[in-house]
């Protein structure tokens, strides 16, 4: 080998040896060398909030050099189907439960429809009244508990005021407007006597449902008032009728007790038992009770008008309607004022006023 070639080979070996020695020696602070590309910097944190109905919106926020946060234009929106279904279900249940709020419009519409087209209600005859009222009482029972009725019994002062409204205030107005009908308006004597007799009976079950619509927590108290006054009406009503028209009104004791059991006691007991022992079933049917109850109330209001449309449209019809409206309004206002004066220092005075005033009114259904 020539000298020049020999020198080059020596230098090449030395160079390769240096390379191998460097490869075998670890540099301080470096464990290994990776040929993979550098990892992307971590994404800014996610800030999530609820936006709209069933939509979860996430916006990325990044910090700049000044320490403030600026919004990234990247949006990630996802609609969770389960949340949308649940939201729709809740809205539907709310609509069903709020059906009671439209009952004034339903009553007005039923009245107009009964006067304009009576056949729409004439099929709902008096034989359906008891089952219909029983269903309303069942709806009240499902939304109540035994403890609610126990608390109602513990308020004898409120029960006494309701009793006074039914059997003192209402008969007084009945006698006043009955006399006014005969002496001033020259209406038949039988009509004046009918107003007096109706004012001697106890409050109707519709008063319980009316209380349930306005003040649900007062419904048990209203039911206790109506039940007590109905039970004692066997003795009180004939006595009042004797003082007002000079003749005792015959009362069917067995029929009245049977009516109380069928319309009040049995439906409310069924609702309470269902609420106590089958709470899931009770919760499932509760949303559907208000619209059904509103429909039944419309039938109970429109049916008497449609059935008695000839009397309503008779020559004395307008006078009778105005007279009955004045009678009911006066009884309502008097009962409202009585409760307001008696319970003026009570925290629930307004609810008590409405409850007593509903008990004082003899609903048009009875007439």
MISEMI-942720 format. One line per 8 residues: their letters; for each residue y, x, z of N, C-alpha, C. Coordinates in steps of 0.001 Angstrom, whole numbers, plus 500000, padded with zeros to 6 digits. Layout:
BEGIN
a) Y X Z Y X Z Y X Z ~ ...
END
This chain:
BEGIN
xxxxxxxx) 498810 500867 500000 500000 500000 500000 501222 500891 500000 ~ 502203 500635 499156 503446 501437 499144 504200 501256 500433 ~ 505062 502210 500750 505808 502128 502024 506684 500908 502094 ~ 507306 500571 500994 508200 499396 501045 507422 498136 501344 ~ 506251 498015 500718 505440 496817 500957 504935 496780 502367 ~ 504580 497923 502863 504104 497986 504257 505182 497580 505229 ~ 506407 498022 504987 507509 497654 505900 507783 496180 505867 ~ 507697 495573 504676 507942 494119 504578 506875 493340 505303
xxxxxxxx) 505610 493796 505201 504529 493088 505900 504701 493161 507388 ~ 505154 494327 507892 505379 494462 509345 506467 493514 509802 ~ 507549 493444 509003 508643 492539 509393 508190 491089 509372 ~ 507330 490711 508367 506862 489326 508266 506008 488967 509473 ~ 505118 489889 509870 504273 489610 511033 505099 489481 512295 ~ 506082 490345 512397 506947 490265 513592 507695 488946 513639 ~ 508176 488527 512473 508908 487260 512434 508013 486078 512796 ~ 506773 486064 512230 505857 484970 512543 505448 484992 513998
xxxxxxxx) 505273 486142 514536 504925 486239 515961 506044 485699 516821 ~ 507278 485942 516420 508406 485414 517187 508476 483909 517120 ~ 508140 483427 515931 508155 481967 515796 507101 481336 516665 ~ 505859 481878 516632 504787 481340 517447 505104 481454 518915 ~ 505741 482547 519299 506091 482693 520722 507129 481681 521141 ~ 508050 481376 520249 509065 480360 520583 508450 478968 520632 ~ 507498 478701 519733 506866 477390 519723 506038 477166 520962 ~ 505422 478231 521441 504597 478076 522634 505392 478058 523910
xxxxxxxx) 506676 478487 523846 507490 478518 525051 508340 477256 525129 ~ 508303 476514 526315 509092 475280 526494 510526 475617 526847 ~ 511392 474934 526231 512804 475094 526552 513130 474329 527820 ~ 513987 474817 528633 514331 474113 529883 515024 472784 529574 ~ 514574 471702 530296 515188 470374 530156 514651 469567 529013 ~ 513709 470157 528215 513136 469419 527090 511637 469429 527250 ~ 510994 468253 527352 509565 468166 527531 508832 468173 526207 ~ 509312 467387 525260 508654 467328 523972 509672 466960 522910
xxxxxxxx) 509301 467230 521684 510172 466913 520554 509558 465761 519787 ~ 510291 464671 519592 509787 463504 518873 510476 463409 517535 ~ 509689 463089 516527 510216 462945 515177 510648 461518 514881 ~ 510440 460585 515870 510845 459194 515661 512358 459070 515677 ~ 512903 458040 514983 514364 457863 514999 514848 457462 516373 ~ 516066 457779 516636 516647 457469 517953 516667 455965 518184 ~ 516358 455563 519434 516323 454125 519776 517721 453538 519697 ~ 517762 452294 519290 519054 451609 519202 519617 451393 520593
xxxxxxxx) 520920 451424 520739 521515 451208 522063 521190 449819 522576 ~ 521060 449641 523877 520701 448309 524437 521764 447276 524111 ~ 521265 446048 523881 522190 444953 523579 522975 444571 524816 ~ 524146 444066 524619 524944 443604 525785 524216 442475 526482 ~ 524565 442235 527736 523877 441175 528494 524150 439802 527890 ~ 523178 438928 528124 523301 437544 527663 523934 436698 528746 ~ 524892 435880 528373 525482 434914 529290 525147 433531 528747 ~ 524414 432738 529518 523933 431432 529049 524618 430325 529825
xxxxxxxx) 524906 429263 529146 525399 428053 529804 524938 426846 529020 ~ 524999 425675 529679 524565 424429 529031 525701 423892 528200 ~ 525431 423610 526986 526460 423087 526084 525939 421838 525419 ~ 526595 420726 525654 526185 419490 525023 524926 418940 525643 ~ 524177 418201 524863 522977 417526 525326 521760 418189 524733 ~ 520961 418849 525568 519725 419445 525136 519911 420719 524342 ~ 521099 421351 524327 521342 422575 523567 521668 423691 524532 ~ 520952 424797 524402 521202 425960 525236 521911 426990 524381
xxxxxxxx) 523107 427355 524712 523892 428291 523917 523960 429623 524635 ~ 523741 430701 523890 523791 432036 524464 524791 432852 523659 ~ 525703 433490 524317 526714 434319 523654 526635 435723 524255 ~ 526635 436743 523371 526565 438111 523842 527981 438621 524121 ~ 528099 439279 525233 529381 439858 525626 529232 441372 525656 ~ 530173 442104 525110 530137 443570 525125 531402 444095 525783 ~ 531240 445175 526481 532361 445790 527199 532984 446867 526326 ~ 534279 446884 526235 534952 447923 525473 535493 448982 526416
xxxxxxxx) 536216 449908 525863 536652 451048 526667 537609 450636 527755 ~ 538370 449585 527542 539353 449170 528550 538736 448410 529696 ~ 537447 448132 529612 536773 447450 530715 536780 445954 530576 ~ 537413 445394 529557 537420 443953 529363 536233 443556 528506 ~ 535954 442291 528452 534840 441754 527679 535379 441043 526452 ~ 534710 441280 525349 535056 440556 524133 533808 439862 523618 ~ 534002 438757 522989 532893 437933 522536 532356 438454 521222 ~ 531053 438552 521144 530388 438881 519910 530270 437631 519055
xxxxxxxx) 530392 437765 517792 530343 436611 516916 528942 436084 516705 ~ 527944 436773 517305 526566 436352 517121 526234 435252 518098 ~ 525800 434110 517571 525408 432949 518392 523923 432756 518267 ~ 523313 432375 519386 521924 431993 519367 521816 430618 519991 ~ 521557 429636 519197 521452 428272 519680 520043 427773 519443 ~ 519526 427146 520453 518192 426583 520314 518165 425227 520986 ~ 517617 424256 520336 517480 422912 520864 516068 422744 521370 ~ 515943 422461 522624 514635 422281 523213 514214 420825 523044
xxxxxxxx) 513162 420538 522307 512762 419140 522057 512490 418367 523325 ~ 511881 419012 524316 511575 418296 525557 512842 417848 526266 ~ 513869 418721 526188 515128 418337 526835 515794 417189 526097 ~ 515703 417193 524770 516315 416105 524004 515610 414794 524296 ~ 514278 414822 524332 513519 413611 524623 513839 413106 526017 ~ 513916 414057 526973 514211 413654 528354 515604 413068 528463 ~ 516574 413702 527729 517940 413188 527775 518011 411790 527177 ~ 517315 411560 526055 517309 410242 525426 516665 409209 526333
xxxxxxxx) 515590 409627 527027 514911 408714 527934 515816 408312 529083 ~ 516552 409295 529620 517457 409005 530725 518562 408058 530281 ~ 519100 408307 529078 520151 407433 528571 519628 406015 528372 ~ 518421 405877 527866 517839 404559 527656 517653 403826 528974 ~ 517176 404557 529987 516993 403942 531296 518333 403537 531895 ~ 519358 404352 531669 520677 403998 532194 521196 402724 531541 ~ 520935 402577 530241 521372 401366 529547 520670 400151 530114 ~ 519366 400275 530362 518619 399149 530911 519116 398789 532300
xxxxxxxx) 519335 399825 533130 519763 399556 534500 521178 398992 534568 ~ 521995 399300 533577 523382 398820 533588 523531 397452 532925 ~ 522413 396798 532642 522494 395477 532005 523207 394475 532891 ~ 523140 394679 534210 523786 393740 535126 525299 393715 534961 ~ 525866 394796 534437 527320 394870 534333 527890 393919 533284 ~ 527053 393446 532372 527540 392557 531317 527266 391093 531640 ~ 526821 390804 532850 526448 389426 533168 527623 388452 533095 ~ 528872 388826 533438 529965 387846 533245 530109 387418 531790
xxxxxxxx) 529965 388374 530868 530058 388033 529452 528864 387173 529015 ~ 527695 387465 529578 526509 386686 529247 526657 385244 529728 ~ 527184 385069 530940 527381 383727 531486 528381 382948 530634 ~ 529474 383606 530270 530468 382934 529427 529884 382588 528066 ~ 529152 383516 527473 528538 383247 526188 527502 382139 526263 ~ 526735 382101 527351 525736 381040 527523 526406 379681 527656 ~ 527508 379627 528370 528234 378370 528530 528743 377852 527189 ~ 529344 378745 526409 529876 378335 525103 528740 377909 524166
xxxxxxxx) 527645 378681 524167 526523 378361 523292 525885 377029 523677 ~ 525799 376749 524976 525212 375478 525422 526071 374294 525000 ~ 527377 374471 524992 528263 373383 524582 528290 373215 523066 ~ 528182 374314 522336 528263 374248 520876 526926 373874 520263 ~ 525840 374454 520777 524510 374194 520223 523522 373970 521364 ~ 523472 372778 521932 522613 372491 523091 521128 372787 522887 ~ 520549 372588 521681 519108 372861 521548 518696 374289 521880 ~ 519648 375205 521920 519298 376582 522258 518856 376712 523716
xxxxxxxx) 519163 375709 524557 518790 375779 525969 517998 374566 526454 ~ 517939 373511 525692 517280 372306 526185 515777 372501 526422 ~ 515163 373477 525759 513738 373739 525967 513471 374280 527368 ~ 514496 374877 527990 514346 375441 529334 514608 374324 530344 ~ 513600 373516 530586 513753 372334 531432 513681 372700 532913 ~ 513836 371683 533753 513889 371919 535198 512582 372476 535769 ~ 511473 372287 535083 510208 372811 535616 510157 374338 535589 ~ 511045 374950 534810 511088 376412 534749 512052 377012 535766
xxxxxxxx) 512818 376169 536448 513827 376701 537358 513211 377483 538516 ~ 512185 376915 539127 511573 377582 540275 510965 378934 539898 ~ 510158 379042 538824 509658 380370 538437 510777 381346 538073 ~ 511841 380841 537442 512948 381718 537058 513652 382281 538287 ~ 513951 381407 539250 514588 381880 540476 513650 382791 541259 ~ 512349 382488 541214 511381 383361 541873 511379 384755 541279 ~ 511526 384855 539955 511590 386176 539327 512835 386936 539767 ~ 513959 386235 539899 515174 386897 540377 514976 387437 541791
xxxxxxxx) 514295 386666 542638 514022 387124 543994 513038 388305 543987 ~ 512099 388300 543048 511179 389428 542912 511944 390697 542543 ~ 512921 390580 541643 513738 391733 541262 514506 392272 542455 ~ 514987 391377 543311 515681 391821 544525 514707 392526 545468 ~ 513492 391971 545620 512508 392573 546504 512062 393944 546055 ~ 511923 394145 544752 511503 395450 544227 512538 396518 544544 ~ 513791 396144 544570 514867 397107 544833 515273 397141 546298 ~ 514468 396565 547183 514772 396558 548618 513583 397114 549391
xxxxxxxx) 513748 397170 550690 512678 397637 551574 512666 396766 552823 ~ 511593 396888 553572 511476 396114 554817 512586 396495 555783 ~ 512944 397777 555780 514010 398241 556685 515336 397561 556372 ~ 515581 397266 555098 516826 396582 554730 516905 395193 555359 ~ 515799 394481 555373 515786 393145 555977 515877 393223 557495 ~ 515290 394261 558077 515409 394435 559530 516863 394675 559909 ~ 517549 395507 559112 518966 395759 559378 519794 394499 559184 ~ 519414 393654 558222 520154 392404 557995 520010 391462 559179
xxxxxxxx) 518825 391391 559753 518603 390517 560916 519413 390990 562113 ~ 519712 392270 562160 520473 392817 563279 521968 392522 563177 ~ 522377 391704 562213 523792 391352 562055 523962 389845 562251 ~ 523797 389348 563462 523904 387901 563698 525308 387363 563455 ~ 526324 388209 563622 527691 387734 563389 527906 387404 561913 ~ 527396 388255 561029 527529 387981 559599 526720 386741 559200 ~ 525532 386597 559776 524710 385417 559485 525416 384150 559956 ~ 526073 384232 561119 526792 383067 561657 527969 382683 560757
xxxxxxxx) 528691 383690 560254 529826 383393 559368 529340 382737 558081 ~ 528245 383229 557535 527678 382601 556345 527241 381181 556605 ~ 526699 380940 557782 526264 379592 558147 527455 378645 558262 ~ 528529 379136 558870 529748 378328 558987 530311 378005 557603 ~ 530293 378979 556735 530802 378743 555388 530007 377689 554637 ~ 528686 377691 554828 527836 376754 554095 527904 375331 554652 ~ 527949 375199 555975 527800 373868 556568 529053 373333 557252 ~ 530148 374055 557169 531415 373533 557697 532500 373564 556619
xxxxxxxx) 532741 374756 556059 533810 374877 555067 533464 374114 553795 ~ 532276 374335 553277 531893 373685 552021 531848 372162 552145 ~ 531280 371562 553199 531329 370097 553327 532752 369540 553428 ~ 533638 370288 554090 535024 369826 554179 535666 369735 552795 ~ 535470 370759 551978 536005 370713 550615 535273 369672 549771 ~ 533985 369470 550034 533256 368432 549314 533809 367053 549601 ~ 534121 366808 550850 534700 365513 551221 536092 365350 550610 ~ 536880 366434 550609 538227 366384 550063 538211 366077 548565
xxxxxxxx) 537415 366826 547810 537407 366634 546356 536633 365381 545955 ~ 535654 364976 546765 534976 363717 546486 535910 362538 546633 ~ 536723 362563 547669 537715 361505 547871 538778 361538 546786 ~ 539193 362751 546396 540202 362910 545341 539685 362371 544013 ~ 538405 362556 543749 537834 362090 542488 537896 360567 542372 ~ 537676 359881 543492 537617 358418 543453 539008 357803 543548 ~ 539840 358304 544423 541133 357676 544698 542225 358081 543721 ~ 542215 359327 543286 543288 359830 542419 542883 359825 540947
xxxxxxxx) 541703 360343 540644 541258 360462 539258 540531 359216 538772 ~ 540303 358252 539663 539636 356990 539312 538256 357208 538668 ~ 537555 358206 539158 536203 358464 538677 535217 357552 539404 ~ 534041 357361 538873 533069 356481 539532 532793 356912 540965 ~ 532540 355932 541819 532265 356214 543227 531017 357073 543384 ~ 530053 356859 542524 528819 357652 542598 529096 359136 542394 ~ 530059 359464 541541 530394 360871 541319 531018 361495 542563 ~ 531937 360760 543212 532537 361267 544444 531490 361459 545526
xxxxxxxx) 530573 360484 545650 529510 360634 546645 528589 361796 546299 ~ 528369 362042 544998 527520 363163 544592 528115 364498 544968 ~ 529435 364633 544817 530087 365884 545215 529955 366094 546720 ~ 530119 365032 547485 529981 365145 548941 528556 365545 549332 ~ 527568 364948 548684 526184 365246 549028 525819 366684 548677 ~ 526281 367124 547511 525981 368508 547104 526615 369509 548059 ~ 527768 369171 548585 528428 370089 549524 527690 370186 550857 ~ 526741 369293 551102 526011 369312 552378 524747 370156 552337
xxxxxxxx) 524353 370595 551160 523124 371373 551060 523427 372846 551278 ~ 522368 373606 551487 522528 375041 551726 522815 375775 550425 ~ 523167 377032 550547 523456 377850 549378 522233 378041 548500 ~ 522467 378181 547203 521366 378330 546255 520904 379777 546188 ~ 519693 379966 545634 519157 381315 545499 519963 382164 544521 ~ 520708 381525 543634 521546 382304 542729 522607 383091 543492 ~ 522967 382625 544687 523923 383382 545497 523327 384722 545919 ~ 522015 384749 546163 521361 386010 546510 521424 386990 545348
xxxxxxxx) 521164 386474 544156 521185 387353 542998 522608 387796 542667 ~ 523574 386911 542853 524971 387298 542627 525381 388409 543590 ~ 524938 388307 544834 525217 389369 545802 524527 390662 545402 ~ 523306 390560 544892 522573 391742 544456 523289 392454 543317 ~ 523953 391700 542441 524669 392313 541323 525912 393048 541791 ~ 526634 392472 542744 527896 393065 543187 527702 394090 544301 ~ 526864 393760 545276 526633 394633 546429 525137 394652 546742 ~ 524361 395512 546075 522899 395497 546256 522450 395667 547700
xxxxxxxx) 523187 396456 548480 522770 396675 549866 522960 395439 550739 ~ 523732 394440 550235 523948 393206 550978 522975 392089 550582 ~ 522145 392340 549580 521214 391304 549108 520262 390827 550211 ~ 519659 391734 551005 518802 391237 552102 519547 390331 553079 ~ 520787 390672 553395 521579 389824 554287 521821 388455 553667 ~ 522120 388416 552379 522323 387145 551693 521049 386307 551698 ~ 519901 386956 551505 518622 386229 551511 518339 385653 552890 ~ 518645 386408 553938 518445 385904 555307 519345 384696 555547
xxxxxxxx) 520603 384770 555096 521523 383638 555256 520991 382393 554558 ~ 520581 382549 553302 520106 381405 552527 518823 380820 553115 ~ 517917 381690 553540 516643 381217 554099 516866 380439 555389 ~ 517742 380958 556258 518018 380272 557513 518693 378931 557275 ~ 519677 378918 556397 520391 377662 556136 519483 376643 555439 ~ 518588 377110 554567 517664 376187 553899 516664 375605 554889 ~ 516182 376437 555816 515209 375958 556804 515838 374923 557738 ~ 517076 375151 558139 517739 374214 559058 518379 373030 558338
xxxxxxxx) 518425 373092 556992 519013 371974 556241 518210 370689 556402 ~ 516965 370812 556846 516146 369622 557088 516828 368699 558092 ~ 517544 369286 559041 518226 368483 560069 519729 368392 559809 ~ 520314 369476 559283 521770 369522 559132 522242 368656 557963 ~ 521566 368722 556833 522013 367979 555651 522043 366463 555873 ~ 521000 365839 556427 521093 364388 556691 522222 364034 557645 ~ 522465 364884 558643 523544 364617 559601 524903 364675 558915 ~ 525117 365697 558100 526388 365821 557395 526597 364678 556409
xxxxxxxx) 525565 364328 555696 525702 363220 554739 526017 361907 555446 ~ 525495 361734 556646 525790 360514 557411 527263 360473 557794 ~ 527827 361628 558189 529242 361667 558569 530152 361512 557358 ~ 529748 362010 556201 530628 362014 555043 530568 360715 554252 ~ 529392 360155 554033 529282 358952 553207 528702 357771 553974 ~ 528418 357948 555253 527915 356854 556062 526457 356537 555816 ~ 525740 357435 555197 524327 357200 554925 523589 358531 554963 ~ 522427 358543 555615 521654 359764 555711 520948 360059 554390
xxxxxxxx) 521021 361309 554000 520357 361739 552777 518907 362084 553091 ~ 517954 361392 552478 516551 361712 552762 516200 363119 552278 ~ 515474 363819 553103 515101 365202 552802 513584 365311 552798 ~ 513055 365877 551727 511620 366110 551622 511306 367424 552329 ~ 510850 367328 553577 510622 368532 554372 509532 369396 553747 ~ 508414 368782 553383 507321 369554 552801 507740 370199 551476 ~ 508450 369438 550679 508912 369989 549410 509882 371140 549595 ~ 510763 371028 550602 511727 372084 550862 511026 373348 551360
xxxxxxxx) 510063 373209 552278 509337 374372 552777 508522 375028 551663 ~ 507919 374194 550812 507163 374739 549685 508073 375485 548722 ~ 509269 374942 548523 510221 375609 547640 510641 376962 548207 ~ 510864 377023 549516 511252 378287 550132 510148 379335 549963 ~ 508905 378911 550164 507785 379846 550040 507621 380331 548604 ~ 507748 379424 547648 507513 379781 546254 508661 380578 545644 ~ 509885 380219 545991 511045 380818 545339 511566 382040 546073 ~ 511431 382077 547399 512037 383145 548183 510984 384059 548812
xxxxxxxx) 510158 383514 549677 509276 384345 550504 508253 385101 549658 ~ 507491 384375 548848 506411 385012 548077 506928 386056 547084 ~ 507948 385764 546260 508426 386797 545322 508998 388027 546008 ~ 509771 387826 547073 510351 388975 547763 509254 389797 548436 ~ 508276 389132 549045 507162 389858 549665 506389 390661 548622 ~ 506169 390077 547445 505478 390807 546376 506272 392036 545949 ~ 507589 391895 545826 508423 393038 545460 508420 394123 546519 ~ 508476 393736 547780 508453 394717 548871 507115 395460 548924
xxxxxxxx) 506017 394724 548764 504700 395361 548789 504524 396307 547604 ~ 505015 395897 546449 504926 396770 545282 505736 398043 545487 ~ 506897 397898 546082 507744 399057 546344 507135 399976 547387 ~ 506368 399421 548294 505813 400207 549389 504518 400928 549001 ~ 503607 400235 548342 502275 400783 548102 502069 401290 546672 ~ 502882 400847 545738 502762 401322 544359 504127 401797 543864 ~ 504653 402853 544451 506013 403283 544087 506146 403736 542637 ~ 505074 404347 542063 505171 404788 540672 505251 403600 539720
xxxxxxxx) 504421 402597 539961 504491 401390 539138 505829 400696 539318 ~ 506302 400673 540539 507602 400049 540827 508720 400778 540091 ~ 508680 402114 540108 509699 402891 539403 509618 402687 537893 ~ 508414 402421 537376 508247 402228 535940 508830 400892 535466 ~ 508748 399859 536283 509221 398532 535862 510654 398263 536286 ~ 511184 399030 537207 512543 398780 537693 513589 398769 536586 ~ 513577 399714 535636 514624 399682 534598 514596 398436 533729 ~ 513445 397779 533614 513340 396617 532735 513690 395306 533448
xxxxxxxx) 513812 395337 534766 514115 394113 535503 515546 393617 535279 ~ 516560 394493 535270 517931 393982 535067 518127 393211 533767 ~ 517701 393723 532594 517916 392914 531381 517150 391599 531395 ~ 515939 391601 531957 515187 390354 532062 515885 389378 533005 ~ 516407 389899 534104 517110 389045 535061 518388 388470 534450 ~ 519082 389266 533656 520286 388765 532983 519925 387658 532001 ~ 518833 387834 531272 518386 386804 530327 518033 385510 531060 ~ 517336 385626 532179 516963 384433 532949 518211 383766 533534
xxxxxxxx) 519167 384568 533978 520419 383994 534490 521143 383208 533404 ~ 521135 383745 532196 521767 383023 531085 521085 381680 530850 ~ 519760 381653 530952 519036 380390 530786 519363 379414 531907 ~ 519446 379925 533138 519749 379051 534280 521163 378487 534216 ~ 522054 379188 533550 523432 378701 533415 523560 377737 532238 ~ 522960 378089 531114 523117 377273 529925 522277 376015 529912 ~ 521106 376052 530547 520208 374909 530501 520795 373640 531116 ~ 521359 373660 532332 521920 372414 532893 523036 371826 532033
xxxxxxxx) 523858 372709 531441 524926 372195 530579 524353 371554 529323 ~ 523357 372194 528730 522779 371653 527501 522047 370342 527753 ~ 521333 370270 528871 520581 369057 529179 521518 367878 529472 ~ 522644 368176 530123 523607 367126 530492 524826 367136 529578 ~ 524610 367481 528323 525740 367610 527407 526454 366278 527197 ~ 525733 365175 527248 526376 363866 527051 527342 363555 528181 ~ 526939 363881 529404 527834 363633 530531 529053 364549 530475 ~ 528822 365784 530032 529937 366735 529957 530936 366302 528894
xxxxxxxx) 530436 365748 527779 531319 365331 526683 531756 363879 526782 ~ 531458 363221 527893 531876 361834 528092 533381 361767 528335 ~ 533950 360554 528355 535401 360446 528596 535847 361076 529910 ~ 534951 361086 530901 535308 361699 532183 534859 363168 532259 ~ 534303 363670 531180 533712 365004 531211 534700 366092 531603 ~ 535868 366118 530955 536856 367150 531243 537347 367057 532680 ~ 537578 365822 533151 538027 365641 534538 536963 366135 535516 ~ 535695 365866 535214 534616 366312 536102 534543 367835 536144
xxxxxxxx) 534634 368458 534970 534561 369918 534906 535706 370562 535688 ~ 536907 370057 535492 538058 370606 536211 537932 370381 537719 ~ 537435 369209 538088 537274 368902 539508 536242 369833 540155 ~ 535125 370025 539486 534088 370913 540031 534564 372358 540078 ~ 535319 372755 539071 535863 374116 539084 536797 374310 540277 ~ 537637 373327 540557 538538 373421 541706 537759 373430 543022 ~ 536702 372630 543089 535873 372585 544292 535219 373937 544559 ~ 534612 374538 543537 533949 375830 543701 534948 376938 544022
xxxxxxxx) 536062 376923 543322 537059 377967 543553 537613 377893 544973 ~ 537901 376691 545449 538428 376525 546804 537417 376978 547843 ~ 536156 376619 547657 535118 377040 548601 534951 378549 548597 ~ 535002 379140 547412 534860 380594 547297 535998 381312 548024 ~ 537226 380876 547759 538386 381531 548378 538369 381342 549895 ~ 537998 380152 550355 537955 379898 551798 536895 380779 552476 ~ 535721 380891 551869 534698 381774 552433 535125 383226 552422 ~ 535820 383630 551376 536313 385009 551278 537324 385306 552375
xxxxxxxx) 538238 384367 552611 539245 384562 553646 538634 384519 555047 ~ 537661 383652 555243 537005 383562 556547 536334 384889 556907 ~ 535575 385454 555981 534912 386733 556241 535929 387854 556407 ~ 537002 387817 555625 538024 388851 555758 538711 388824 557109 ~ 538930 387631 557644 539552 387523 558962 538584 387926 560074 ~ 537324 387514 559934 536338 387775 560974 535975 389267 561031 ~ 535817 389896 559877 535365 391293 559812 536471 392224 559335 ~ 537703 391941 559711 538825 392743 559212 538758 394195 559658
xxxxxxxx) 538077 394473 560767 537963 395848 561250 536667 396525 560820 ~ 535850 395836 560051 534580 396398 559617 534781 397281 558390 ~ 533951 398324 558284 534072 399251 557157 533639 398611 555846 ~ 532714 397671 555899 532221 397019 554681 532745 395596 554563 ~ 534008 395410 554912 534587 394076 554938 534589 393443 553544 ~ 534884 394213 552518 534942 393640 551172 533573 393145 550719 ~ 532540 393923 550994 531187 393496 550627 530784 392241 551403 ~ 531154 392173 552667 530855 390983 553470 531623 389770 552956
xxxxxxxx) 532841 389972 552520 533629 388860 551983 532972 388278 550732 ~ 532529 389153 549849 531876 388661 548634 530561 387954 548958 ~ 529810 388501 549907 528522 387900 550266 528703 386507 550840 ~ 529631 386360 551762 529872 385058 552393 530445 384070 551389 ~ 531317 384530 550513 531919 383615 549531 530866 383103 548552 ~ 529910 383940 548168 528824 383467 547301 527962 382425 548016 ~ 527766 382611 549310 526980 381628 550069 527728 380310 550204 ~ 529045 380372 550252 529848 379173 550440 529901 378307 549182
xxxxxxx) 529770 378944 548033 529858 378201 546774 528551 377477 546507 ~ 528645 376192 546174 527484 375420 545701 527480 375550 544178 ~ 526558 376343 543653 526596 376684 542243 526446 375440 541366 ~ 527040 375511 540190 527006 374377 539262 525594 373968 538901 ~ 524644 374896 539070 523260 374564 538756 522784 373384 539587 ~ 523283 373269 540823 522861 372168 541690 523447 370839 541245 ~ 524559 370898 540549 525234 369651 540161 524657 369088 538859
END
